[in-house]
Amino acid sequence: MPGTTLPPFPDDVRTHPLLIIDYELIKAGDRDEIDRLWEAATMLGFWYLKNHGADQEVNDMFDVGAETLALPLEERMKFEQGDNGQSFGYKKVGAQAIDGTGKFVDNIEFINVSKDDALAYPQVVHLTYPSTINARMENTVAPFVRKSLDVTYVTLNIFNDKLGLPEGTLESLHAMDDHSACEVRCTRSPPLQDKAAMNRAMLAAHTDFGSLTILHNRLGGLQVMPPGHDEWSYIRPIPGHAICNVADALSLFSGGILQSNIHRVVPPPGAQAEYERWSLVFFTRPTSSKVLRALVESSPIIADAVKKRPDKNFESGSTAAEWLARRVRNQRINNRRGPDTWAASRGTEHTPTAA
């Protein structure tokens, strides 16, 4: 549980290194640091972020998550996501498939809170939430959302400039006041009981549904499979550092220049496997009505990138809302009709069958 003294991440497991980006430097316009961020976002699509200034907000949100997921299951289930493709609300353990076979299900529960609901509270935009969240919506959830959006907009504006887009293009696709599926997620997974399940995903291999993900975690478990690799590698958590990654929408908007890389969650390695794994995430997603497609008319750089990849389709034909709902809906085990259901839940994965 948040606040518990945890064993260190082990040194005897395979890890993949990430560049460490200083948020204060990119926010100040430091060209060298901005170039390093661009390298991270276009090569792997993952990086560490330090000096993000949200440590207190992160700690407070972990407390809210712990209070919420400690409620009786019957109470949590009143806010369950359901099987229609909605992401906001509570997801119980075992609600999602983790591969195309349907043999195994996920081992993670979480609560998702909409950015729109947090910033409009007490007005309800999408959904109502458990009492533990409502009690701290204004003094904990909303401040965390705003800090996360600050990081998001600094990052989007850097990408906007590097992609040669007209000023404000990416920010306008993610306007704070427009309705979207941006959300806060607090997750909990139990300690590993079955040693045979050590290498089995607790959360399926996937690319993220939206534009940018900001993860705060204390234990290992996140793994990536970089392009050109056929084995999973852990991402080592570093205290005080967020782990950021590009997601599907930014990859599509940029014509594949920005990398949305496949990743998954497995049990923490070594002695960490004996502890509950908690994580906190902010998912930035485009305005729900925006169509996910390469911005070729707005940038010669993007147009050229698309021209060089005739094998890839950068015209999704989906709005951001439709893309998310399709992926969420087809991961739900209750909706499984066979391997085709799993295939329909996929995004921009370079290895769509990975588990």
N, C-alpha and C positions, 0 to 999 in steps of 0.2 A: 504494500500500500504506500502511497506517497508519504515521504518523510521517513521511511524505514531505511536503516543503514544497509547498503547493498554490497555484495562482493564485487571485486573489480572484473572488468571484461578480460577474458583469458587471452594469453599471448600465443596459444598453440592452435588457433583456428585461422582459416584463410580469410583475409579481409581485403577490401578494395580501397585504395587511398582516394580521398577527396581533397580538392583545393579548399582552403579556409579563406573565406571572403570576409573582410571587415566592413560591416554595415556603415559605420561612421565615415569610413573613407569613401565608399561609393556614393553615399548621401551627399558628401562634400564635393563630389565631382572629380575625385582623384583618378586620373586617366589610367595609370598603371593598374590600379585595383579594378577599375571598370573592365579593362582588357582581360584580367584574370577571371572575372565573373563571366564574361562572354565566352572565354575558352571553356570554362566548366559547363556552361549551358548548351554549348554547341557540340562538345565532344562526348560527354556522358549524360548531361542533364541533371546531375546531382552535385551539391556542394554543401560545405558547412558554412554557417553564418554566425559570426561572433559580434559582440557589441551591439546586439539588436535592441537592448534597452527594455526588454519585456520580462525580465526575471521575476519580478513581483507578480505581474499579471499571470504569468505561467504557473507559479506556485499556487496562486489563488484559484485558478481554474482546475488544477489537479484536486484541490480540496472540494470544489463543487462536484467534480466527477465522482470522487470517492463517496460523497454524501448521497449522490443520486443513485449510484450503482449499489449502494447499501440498502436502498429501499426494498421492501418485500417484492418478490417477483410479480405477484399479482398486481401491485401498484405500477411497476415498470411496464407491464404488458398493456396497460391502458393507453400507452403512448407508442406501441409497437408500429414499425414502419408499414407493415402489410406487404402484400405481394403485387401491388400495382405500379411499382417503379418509383415510389416516393423515397427520398433519402432522409428527410428530416425525421427525428424521433428516435425511439429505442430499437436496437437490433439485438435479439437474444442469441445466445450461443447455438450454433447448429442450423441457422437459418439460410446459410449460403453453401452452395457447392464449392469445392476447391479445385475441381478439374472436370474434364469431359466425361469421365466414367460415372460420376454420381455416387461412387462408392464411399467417399469420405465427405464430411462437412466441416465447416470452420469451427474454431475453438475460441472465438473472441466475441465479447459483448461490448456494445458501445451505445452512447447517446450522442445524437447529432442535433445541434441547435442552429437554426437559420440565422444568417447575418441580418436578414430583413426583419425577423422577429426581434432579435436582440436590440437593434437600433430604433425600432418603432415602439418598443414596450412602453406602456401596457397595451397598446393596440396589437391585435393579432393579425398578422399578415398571412401566414401559412398554417400555423399549428399552435396548439397549447402544449405546455411542458409540465413535468413534475414540479411539485411545490418547492423542492430544493433548488431548482433552477430559477423559478420565478422570484424567490426570495433574494437572489443575488444577480438577477439579470442586469440591473442598472449599475451596481457597484463592482461587479466582477466580470460578467460575461461581455457586456458592451465595451468596457475598457480593453479587454483582450482582443475583441474584434477590431477595434480602432487601431491598436498597436500593430496588429497583423496586416491591416489594410495599408498602414503607413509603409511597411516594408514592401508590400505588394506594389504600390504605385511607384515607389522609387525604382524598383526592379523593372516594372513594365516600361517606364519611361526610358530607361537605359536600353532595353531591348528595342524599343520603338526607334531610337536614334540609330542603333547599329544596323537595323533592318532597312533604313532609309525611308521610313514611313513618314507621312505628314505629321507634324507635331500633335500629340494628344490622341493619335488614332487608337492605340491599344487601351489607353485609359478610358476612352469613350466606349469601347466595347465591354468595359467592366465598370460602368458608372456606379458610384456608391448608392445613388438614390434610385437606381433601376432595380426591379425585382430580378433576383438570380438565385442560383442554388449554392452560393457561397455558404459555408457552414463551419462551425467548430465541432470537433469530435473528441470525446474522451473515451478511451478504450481500456478494457481490462481483460486479461487472459489468465487462467489459473496456472499454478505450477505444474510442470510436466510430471505425469504419473507413469506413463507407459514409455520406457526407454526406447522401445522399438519405433516410437513416433517422433524421435528426435529430429529426423530429417523430413518430416511430413509438414507441409504448410499448415499454419493455423489460419492464415488469410491467403487466398489464392494468388498465384502469379498474375500480375496485371500491370497495365499502365494506368495512371490516374486519370479521372474522367474530365477534369477541368483545365485550368491554365497553370496554376502554381500551387505547390503544396509546401507548407512550413510545418515541420515535425519537431516536437520536443519529446525526447524519451530519456529514460534513466537506465534501462537495461538493453542488451543486445537483442537481436531477433530479426531486424531488417536485413534483407539480402538483396543484392542486385545481380543481374546477368548482363554485363556490358555487351554491346554488339561485337560479334567475332569470338565470343566466349561460349562455352557449352557447360560451364559449371557455375554454381552460385557462390557468391562471396559475401561475407558479413560486412556491414557498415558499422564501424566501431563508434558507439556513442561517446561524445566528449562533453563533460559538464559545462553548462553555460552556453553551449553551441546548439543552434537549431540545425536541422538537416533540411535543405530545400531541394525541390526538384521540379522540373518542367513537366507539364501534363499535356494531354491530347490536344486541347484547343489551341495552345500556343504552338505546338508542332504543326498543326494544320494551318493556322493563320500565317505561319512563317514559311510555308512550303517545305517543311522538314528541316529547316536550318537549325531550329531549336529542337533538342532531342528529348522525346518523352520515352524514358527507358523503363523496361520491364523490371519489376521488383516483387517481393513477396515478404511475408512474415512467418518465421518459424520459431520454435521454442528458443529462449535465450541459451547461449552456449555455457558449458562448464557448470560451475557452482551457481551461476545465475538462474539456471533452469529450475531451481527449487523455490523460486520466489514468484509472486504475482508480477505480471508484466503490465505496466501502465504506460500509456502514451497519450499525448495531446497533439491535435493537428488542427491547422486552419487550411481549408481548401478554398482557393479562389477560383471561381467559375465565371464565365462570361454572362452578361445579361441574357436572360432565358430566351428571348426572342431572336438573338443574333444567330445567323447561319454560320456553321463551322466550315470554312473554306479558305484556301490560300488567298492572300490579299494581293493578287498579281496586278490588279489595276492601279494599286496605290504605291507599289515599290518595284523598280526594275531589278533590284537585288533578289526579291522573292520570285518575280517572274522568271528570272534566269535560273534560280534554284529548281523551280518546278520543271522547266524545260529540260534540265539535266537529269530528271528522274521520271522518264516516261513510264516506268514500271509501277509508279506509285500513284494512287488516287487521292488528290487533295481537295476533292469536291465531295464532302460527306453527304450532302443533301439533307442534313439534319440541323435543326436549331439546337442550341446548347441544351435546352430543356429536353428535347427528344433524344439527344445523344445520351444524356444522363439516365433518363427513364428506361431506355432500352437496355443499357448495361446493368443497372440495378435490378430491373425486373427479371432478366434472364439469368442472373446469378442466384436468385432465390430458389432453394431446393423444392419448394412447393410448386414452382412453375416448370420444373424439369420434365421434358417430354422425350429426352434422349440426347445424344452428343450434339445435335444441332442447336439445342438450347444453349449449351455452353458456348458454341461458336458464335451465337448471336449476342453474347455478352462481351465480346472482345472489342478492343479499341484500336490503337495504332501499334500494337505489339509487333516487334520484329521476330519474336518466337511465339506465335499464337497458341501453340500446344503445350508450352511449358507449364509445369505444375508447381 
